[in-house]
Amino acid sequence: MTLALFDFDGTITTRETMPDFLRHSISRWRLVIGWILLAPIVAGYRARLVSGRFARSVLVRFAYTGMSVSALTIRGKDFAKDHLPHVLRPEAVERIEWHRTQGHKVVVVSGGLDVYLRPWCEAQGLDLLCSALEVRNGRLTGRYDGEQCVLGEKVRRVRQAYDVGAFSEIYAYGDTAEDQDLLALANRKFYRWQEISASPA
């Protein structure tokens, strides 16, 4: 049997979706204040001076602390239905469909949030391993529930969920350095939609 592992942002989509979801899911006043207060961190991330893991943890803390999980779940479903279809790469959609028609196990492995990735993956019939937010008493704490699903955590999640040795072939698709560990797990590696022989540095 064959396993196909897909990163989401930038691989299946044409852009990062978490900034879009932030704009969709939080109030306008919090969004405006957040862009002002967190502008240095966002700029540092874009300049590759701040890690994506750190930037996401700060953004999540500011955006979602105290928010009702039921409200965010509704916004996640709306985002999956109304926004994500417009940012999908045609080659990704075709490749996922090819894997499915071949009878392969197809899994999205993403640092993105389950509140919008899960409804999308369920609609496509795909498995999902991703980041989630911590909830206490029906409200978000502003922290991740466990580790962000990036770098080596992607591989750990895959190995935890599947018997990797039972698959005769493993495909992996990614587009950034955060996917290098996932690509290293595979014997068919695709980086930015080009097949490569080794994981990118």
C-alpha positions as CSV (number, residue, x, y, z in Angstrom):
1,M,0.0,0.0,0.0
2,T,1.1,3.6,-0.6
3,L,1.0,6.6,1.7
4,A,0.8,10.1,0.4
5,L,1.6,13.0,2.8
6,F,0.7,16.5,1.9
7,D,1.7,19.8,3.6
8,F,-1.2,22.2,3.3
9,D,-0.2,25.9,3.2
10,G,1.8,26.7,0.1
11,T,1.6,23.1,-1.1
12,I,-2.1,22.4,-1.5
13,T,-2.8,26.2,-1.4
14,T,-1.4,29.2,-3.3
15,R,-0.8,31.1,0.0
16,E,-0.6,30.8,3.7
17,T,-4.1,30.4,5.0
18,M,-3.6,31.1,8.7
19,P,-3.4,35.0,8.2
20,D,-6.6,34.7,6.2
21,F,-8.2,32.8,9.0
22,L,-7.1,35.3,11.6
23,R,-8.8,38.0,9.6
24,H,-11.9,35.9,9.2
25,S,-12.2,34.7,12.8
26,I,-11.4,37.6,15.2
27,S,-13.1,40.9,15.8
28,R,-12.1,44.0,13.8
29,W,-10.8,45.9,16.9
30,R,-8.6,42.9,17.9
31,L,-7.3,42.6,14.4
32,V,-6.4,46.3,14.2
33,I,-4.7,46.3,17.6
34,G,-3.0,43.1,16.8
35,W,-1.5,44.3,13.6
36,I,-0.1,47.4,15.4
37,L,1.3,45.5,18.4
38,L,2.6,42.5,16.6
39,A,3.9,44.2,13.5
40,P,7.6,43.7,14.5
41,I,7.1,39.9,14.9
42,V,5.3,39.6,11.6
43,A,8.0,41.7,9.9
44,G,10.7,39.5,11.6
45,Y,9.0,36.3,10.4
46,R,8.8,37.6,6.8
47,A,12.5,38.6,7.0
48,R,13.3,35.1,8.4
49,L,14.6,36.5,11.6
50,V,11.8,35.0,13.7
51,S,10.7,31.4,13.4
52,G,7.3,30.5,12.2
53,R,6.7,28.5,15.3
54,F,7.3,31.5,17.6
55,A,5.3,33.9,15.4
56,R,2.3,31.6,15.3
57,S,2.4,31.0,19.1
58,V,2.3,34.8,19.7
59,L,-0.4,35.4,17.1
60,V,-2.6,32.6,18.6
61,R,-2.1,33.9,22.1
62,F,-3.2,37.4,21.2
63,A,-6.0,36.4,18.8
64,Y,-7.8,33.6,20.6
65,T,-7.3,33.9,24.4
66,G,-10.7,33.7,26.0
67,M,-12.6,33.2,22.8
68,S,-15.5,30.7,22.7
69,V,-14.5,27.4,21.1
70,S,-18.0,27.0,19.6
71,A,-17.8,30.4,17.9
72,L,-14.4,29.6,16.4
73,T,-15.7,26.2,15.3
74,I,-18.5,27.9,13.3
75,R,-16.0,30.3,11.7
76,G,-13.7,27.5,10.9
77,K,-16.4,25.6,9.0
78,D,-17.4,28.8,7.1
79,F,-13.8,29.4,6.2
80,A,-13.3,25.9,4.9
81,K,-16.4,26.1,2.8
82,D,-16.2,29.7,1.5
83,H,-12.5,30.6,1.4
84,L,-10.3,27.5,1.0
85,P,-11.8,26.4,-2.4
86,H,-10.5,29.7,-3.9
87,V,-6.9,29.3,-2.9
88,L,-6.3,25.6,-3.9
89,R,-3.6,24.8,-6.4
90,P,-5.0,23.0,-9.4
91,E,-2.0,20.7,-9.6
92,A,-2.5,19.8,-5.9
93,V,-6.2,19.0,-6.5
94,E,-5.3,16.8,-9.4
95,R,-2.5,15.1,-7.6
96,I,-4.6,14.3,-4.6
97,E,-7.3,12.9,-6.8
98,W,-4.7,10.8,-8.6
99,H,-3.6,9.3,-5.3
100,R,-7.2,8.6,-4.3
101,T,-8.0,6.9,-7.6
102,Q,-4.9,4.7,-7.1
103,G,-6.3,3.6,-3.7
104,H,-3.5,5.4,-1.7
105,K,-3.9,6.6,1.8
106,V,-3.8,10.4,1.6
107,V,-3.0,12.5,4.6
108,V,-2.7,16.2,5.1
109,V,0.1,17.0,7.6
110,S,0.0,20.7,8.5
111,G,0.9,23.3,11.1
112,G,-2.5,24.9,10.4
113,L,-5.4,24.7,12.8
114,D,-7.9,21.9,12.9
115,V,-10.9,24.2,13.2
116,Y,-10.7,24.9,9.5
117,L,-8.6,22.0,8.2
118,R,-10.8,19.3,9.6
119,P,-14.0,20.3,7.9
120,W,-12.1,20.7,4.6
121,C,-10.4,17.4,4.9
122,E,-13.6,15.6,5.9
123,A,-15.3,17.0,2.8
124,Q,-12.5,15.7,0.6
125,G,-12.3,12.3,2.4
126,L,-8.7,12.9,3.5
127,D,-7.0,12.0,6.8
128,L,-5.6,14.9,8.8
129,L,-2.7,15.5,11.3
130,C,-2.4,19.1,12.3
131,S,-2.1,21.7,15.1
132,A,-5.0,22.3,17.6
133,L,-5.8,25.0,20.2
134,E,-6.1,24.3,23.9
135,V,-9.6,24.6,25.3
136,R,-10.7,24.9,29.0
137,N,-14.3,25.2,30.1
138,G,-15.5,25.9,26.5
139,R,-13.0,28.7,25.9
140,L,-9.6,28.9,24.2
141,T,-6.6,29.5,26.4
142,G,-4.5,31.1,23.7
143,R,-2.1,28.2,23.7
144,Y,-1.6,25.3,21.4
145,D,-2.9,21.9,22.5
146,G,0.4,20.1,22.5
147,E,3.2,20.8,19.9
148,Q,2.6,22.7,16.7
149,C,2.6,20.2,13.9
150,V,5.8,21.4,12.1
151,L,9.3,20.1,11.5
152,G,10.0,16.9,13.4
153,E,6.6,16.9,15.0
154,K,5.1,16.2,11.6
155,V,7.1,12.9,11.4
156,R,6.3,12.0,15.0
157,R,2.6,12.4,14.3
158,V,2.7,10.3,11.1
159,R,4.6,7.5,12.9
160,Q,2.2,7.7,15.8
161,A,-0.9,7.4,13.5
162,Y,0.4,4.9,10.9
163,D,2.6,1.9,10.7
164,V,5.1,3.5,8.3
165,G,6.9,0.2,7.7
166,A,3.7,-1.3,6.3
167,F,3.7,1.0,3.3
168,S,5.6,-0.1,0.2
169,E,6.0,3.5,-1.0
170,I,5.6,6.9,0.7
171,Y,5.1,10.1,-1.2
172,A,5.6,13.5,0.5
173,Y,4.9,17.0,-0.7
174,G,6.1,20.2,0.8
175,D,7.2,23.8,0.1
176,T,9.3,25.1,3.0
177,A,12.1,24.2,5.4
178,E,9.4,23.2,7.9
179,D,8.6,20.3,5.7
180,Q,12.1,18.9,5.4
181,D,11.6,16.2,8.0
182,L,8.4,15.1,6.4
183,L,10.1,14.9,3.0
184,A,12.9,12.8,4.6
185,L,10.4,10.2,5.6
186,A,9.4,9.5,2.0
187,N,11.1,7.7,-0.9
188,R,9.2,9.9,-3.4
189,K,9.8,13.6,-2.4
190,F,8.2,16.6,-4.1
191,Y,9.4,20.1,-3.1
192,R,7.4,22.9,-4.6
193,W,6.0,20.4,-7.0
194,Q,9.3,19.2,-8.4
195,E,10.5,15.7,-7.5
196,I,13.8,15.7,-5.7
197,S,16.3,13.0,-4.6
198,A,17.0,14.5,-1.2
199,S,15.3,16.7,1.3
200,P,16.1,20.5,0.9
201,A,18.5,22.0,3.3
